[in-house]
C-alpha cells in the first residue's frame, strides 16, 4: 500500500482545499441513516462535515499524524464520540466491532492500494463490515488517454491557495509520470510559499503513488469480490459516466 498519510500530514490541509465533493458525501451519509464508516479519512475533510450534519461517523486511517489533526479539529468543533470517532487502521485488514449501512472512500484514496491483491483484501474487509443491504461508495479518477500521454514536464495541475501565516501564498504544482504496464501513477507535488512581494520564502516537495483502474476493470473487480454495482456516476452531481467524465463514483452493495 502506498505510504501517504504521515508524509503529508503537515501540509495536507493547506494544499488540499477541495470542497465541491462534500455535499455529495454528506447527502449519501444522511440517506443511509448512519453510522457511516469512512476509510482513509485523513484529517477529517469529509468525516467532520458528515458529523456536523448529525450523522454518526467512524473515520479510519493508517496515519497517526493525520488522525491527531482530525481529533484536534473535532475537539475544537465540540464533536463528541457519540457522533464522531476516529480509529487507526489499515483499510486492507481492519476489524471493528460494528457494521455499517454505508462505507465511503472519498478523494480517490482506494487508489493508494497499489496491487490487485491489496484491492481484494480491502474489498473483502469492507464487505465484512457492511450491514445487510449496505452500500460502498468510492471515487476514482478516469485514466483518459490525454492524461496518460501527457508530457511529464507539463503540470497536471497548477493552483494557488492562501497560506495561513503572514499573508503569504502557496503555489502548488503537480506533475505525474505513468507506468502504463503496472497502471501506477507517480505524482510529484511541489509547494512554494511566496511572500507579499512575490519572493519565495519556502519550498516543500512530496511524492506519492496511485494505481489507476479502468471502468470495466473496476466493475469486474467488484464482481470478483462479491459486490453488485448499483450505480457509477461521472461526477459528484450524479451525472451518468460518459466519455467526457474525469471522475468515476462507484456505488456497490454485497451480492446476494
C-alpha positions in Angstrom: 0.0 0.0 0.0 1.2 3.5 -0.9 2.8 5.4 2.0 1.0 8.6 2.2 -0.5 10.0 5.4 2.4 10.6 7.7 4.4 12.3 5.0 1.6 14.6 4.1 0.0 15.5 7.4 1.9 18.7 8.0 0.8 20.4 4.7 -2.3 18.3 3.8 -5.0 20.8 4.8 -3.1 23.8 3.3 -2.7 22.1 -0.1 -5.9 20.1 -0.4 -8.7 22.7 -0.4 -11.3 20.8 -2.4 -14.8 21.2 -1.2 -17.0 20.5 -4.2 -17.5 16.8 -3.3 -18.5 17.4 0.3 -22.3 17.9 -0.3 -22.4 14.5 -2.2 -20.8 12.6 0.7 -23.0 14.4 3.3 -26.2 13.6 1.3 -25.2 9.9 0.9 -24.5 9.7 4.7 -27.8 11.3 5.6 -29.7 9.0 3.2 -28.0 6.0 4.9 -29.2 7.0 8.3 -25.7 6.2 9.7 -23.5 5.2 11.2 -21.0 5.7 8.4 -17.5 4.3 8.1 -15.0 6.5 6.2 -11.8 4.8 5.2 -8.6 6.8 4.6 -10.3 9.7 6.5 -7.1 11.7 6.7 -7.6 14.9 8.7 -11.4 14.7 8.7 -12.2 16.6 5.5 -15.3 14.5 4.9 -15.9 12.9 8.3 -16.3 16.2 10.1 -19.0 17.7 7.8 -20.9 14.4 7.9 -20.8 14.5 11.7 -21.9 18.2 11.7 -24.9 17.1 9.6 -25.9 14.9 12.6 -24.9 11.5 11.1 -22.7 9.3 13.3 -19.4 8.5 11.6 -16.3 6.5 12.3 -13.1 7.7 10.5 -10.4 5.1 10.0 -6.9 6.0 8.8 -3.4 4.3 8.9 -1.6 7.6 9.7 -1.3 8.6 13.4 -0.2 12.1 12.3 -3.4 12.6 10.2 -5.6 11.3 13.0 -4.0 13.6 15.5 -5.0 16.6 13.4 -8.5 15.1 12.8 -9.1 14.7 16.5 -7.9 18.2 17.3 -10.4 19.6 14.7 -13.2 17.6 16.2 -12.4 18.9 19.7 -12.4 22.5 18.5 -15.8 21.9 17.0 -17.1 20.1 20.1 -17.9 17.0 18.1 -18.1 14.2 20.7 -17.6 10.5 20.4 -21.3 9.9 20.1 -21.3 11.4 16.6 -17.6 11.3 15.5 -14.9 8.8 16.4 -11.5 8.2 14.8 -9.6 4.9 14.8 -6.3 3.9 13.4 -6.3 1.0 11.0 -5.4 -0.3 7.6 -8.2 -0.5 5.0 -6.9 -3.8 3.9 -7.2 -5.6 7.2 -9.3 -3.5 9.7 -11.6 -5.1 12.2 -14.3 -3.1 14.0 -17.0 -4.3 16.4 -19.9 -3.0 14.3 -21.4 -3.0 10.9 -22.4 0.0 8.8 -25.1 0.8 6.2 -22.6 2.9 4.4 -18.8 2.7 3.9 -17.2 5.5 1.9 -13.7 6.0 0.4 -13.6 9.6 -0.9 -10.9 11.5 -2.8 -9.6 8.5 -4.8 -8.0 7.0 -1.7 -8.8 3.5 -2.9 -6.1 4.1 -5.5 -3.5 4.2 -2.8 -3.8 0.4 -3.0 -1.0 -0.4 -5.5 -1.8 -4.1 -6.3 -4.9 -6.2 -7.2 -4.2 -8.3 -4.1 -4.4 -5.2 -1.9 -7.6 -4.2 -3.6 -9.1 -7.6 -3.0 -8.1 -7.5 0.7 -9.7 -4.1 1.2 -13.0 -5.0 -0.6 -13.2 -8.2 1.5 -12.7 -6.4 4.7 -15.2 -3.8 3.7 -17.8 -6.4 2.8 -17.4 -7.9 6.3 -18.3 -4.6 7.9 -21.4 -3.7 5.7 -24.9 -4.2 7.2 -27.3 -6.3 5.1 -28.2 -4.2 2.1 -25.4 -1.7 3.0 -23.5 0.2 0.3 -19.9 1.0 -0.5 -19.2 4.3 -2.4 -15.7 5.3 -3.6 -14.3 7.6 -6.2 -11.6 7.0 -8.8 -10.1 9.3 -11.5 -10.7 8.4 -15.1 -7.4 7.4 -16.8 -8.1 9.1 -20.1 -5.6 8.8 -22.9 -4.8 12.5 -22.8 -3.9 12.2 -19.1 -1.7 9.1 -19.6 0.2 10.5 -22.6 0.8 14.0 -21.0 4.4 15.2 -21.1 5.7 14.6 -17.5 7.2 18.1 -17.6 3.8 19.6 -18.1 2.0 20.1 -14.8 -1.1 18.0 -14.3 -2.4 20.9 -12.1 -1.2 24.3 -11.1 -3.1 26.4 -8.5 -2.7 28.9 -5.7 -4.0 28.9 -2.2 -3.7 31.4 0.7 -1.1 30.5 3.3 -2.3 30.8 6.9 0.8 32.7 8.1 1.9 36.2 7.3 -0.5 36.7 4.4 1.7 34.5 2.1 0.5 32.5 -0.9 1.2 28.8 -1.7 1.8 27.9 -5.3 1.0 24.3 -5.8 2.2 22.3 -8.8 1.5 18.6 -9.6 3.4 16.5 -12.1 2.7 12.9 -12.9 4.5 10.0 -14.6 2.5 6.9 -15.6 3.7 3.3 -15.6 1.2 2.0 -18.1 2.2 -1.6 -17.6 1.6 -1.7 -13.9 -1.1 1.1 -14.0 0.7 3.2 -11.4 0.9 7.0 -11.4 3.8 8.6 -9.6 2.7 12.0 -8.5 5.2 14.7 -7.5 3.8 17.8 -5.7 5.8 20.9 -5.2 4.6 23.7 -2.9 6.3 27.1 -3.0 5.5 29.7 -0.3 5.6 33.2 -1.7 5.5 36.4 0.4 3.6 39.6 -0.4 6.4 40.8 -2.6 6.4 37.7 -4.7 9.6 36.3 -3.3 9.8 32.6 -2.5 10.4 32.1 1.2 9.9 28.3 1.4 9.5 25.2 -0.7 8.2 21.7 0.0 8.1 18.6 -2.1 6.0 15.4 -1.7 5.7 12.2 -3.7 3.0 9.6 -3.7 1.7 6.8 -5.9 -1.7 5.8 -7.1 -2.9 2.8 -9.0 -5.5 3.7 -11.7 -8.3 1.5 -12.8 -10.3 1.4 -16.0 -14.1 1.4 -16.0 -14.7 -2.3 -16.7 -11.7 -3.3 -14.7 -13.3 -1.7 -11.6 -16.6 -3.4 -12.5 -15.1 -6.8 -12.7 -13.0 -6.2 -9.6 -16.2 -5.5 -7.6 -17.9 -8.6 -9.0 -14.9 -10.8 -8.2 -15.1 -9.6 -4.6 -18.8 -10.3 -4.2 -20.4 -7.0 -5.0 -23.2 -5.8 -7.3 -22.8 -2.4 -8.9 -25.7 -0.2 -8.1 -24.5 2.9 -9.9 -21.5 4.5 -11.4 -21.6 8.3 -11.7 -19.4 10.6 -13.8 -19.4 13.4 -11.3 -20.4 14.3 -7.8 -23.6 15.8 -9.2 -24.6 12.2 -10.1 -24.3 12.7 -13.8 -24.0 9.5 -15.8 -20.5 8.3 -16.6 -19.6 9.4 -20.1 -16.6 9.8 -22.4 -16.0 13.3 -21.0 -16.1 12.3 -17.4 -12.9 12.8 -15.3 -14.3 11.1 -12.2 -15.9 7.7 -11.6 -18.0 7.4 -8.4 -18.9 3.8 -7.8 -21.8 2.6 -5.7 -21.9 -1.1 -4.9 -23.6 -3.5 -2.5 -22.7 -7.0 -1.4 -24.1 -9.5 -3.9 -27.0 -11.8 -2.9 
